[in-house]
């Protein structure tokens, strides 16, 4: 799944739809949200 994200980000830079900074910041935001989701999911599942 991560390989697809890297490919899409690279293509967006190549076709000039986004700057490298925008692509990296987007990846950072997605990573933070994903880890928050994983943390919350683990907390809720451990109480069952």
C-alpha positions in Angstrom: 0.0 0.0 0.0 2.8 2.4 0.8 4.4 1.7 -2.6 1.3 3.0 -4.3 1.3 6.1 -2.2 5.0 6.8 -3.1 4.2 6.2 -6.8 1.2 8.6 -6.7 3.2 11.3 -4.9 6.0 11.0 -7.4 3.7 11.2 -10.3 2.0 14.3 -8.9 5.4 16.0 -8.6 6.4 14.9 -12.1 3.2 16.3 -13.7 3.5 19.5 -11.7 0.2 19.1 -9.8 1.9 19.5 -6.4 5.3 20.7 -5.1 7.6 18.2 -3.3 6.9 20.1 -0.1 3.1 19.7 -0.4 3.6 15.9 -1.1 5.8 15.5 1.9 3.6 17.5 4.2 0.6 15.4 3.0 2.5 12.2 3.8 3.4 13.5 7.2 -0.2 14.4 8.0 -1.5 11.0 6.9 1.2 9.3 9.0 0.2 11.2 12.1 -3.5 10.5 11.6 -2.8 6.8 10.9 -0.7 6.4 14.1 -3.4 8.1 16.2 -6.0 5.7 14.7 -3.8 2.7 15.5 -3.2 3.9 19.0 -6.9 4.4 19.7 -7.8 1.1 18.1 -5.3 -0.8 20.3 -6.6 1.0 23.4 -10.2 0.1 22.7 -9.5 -3.5 21.7 -7.3 -4.2 24.8 -10.3 -3.4 27.2 -12.5 -6.1 25.7 
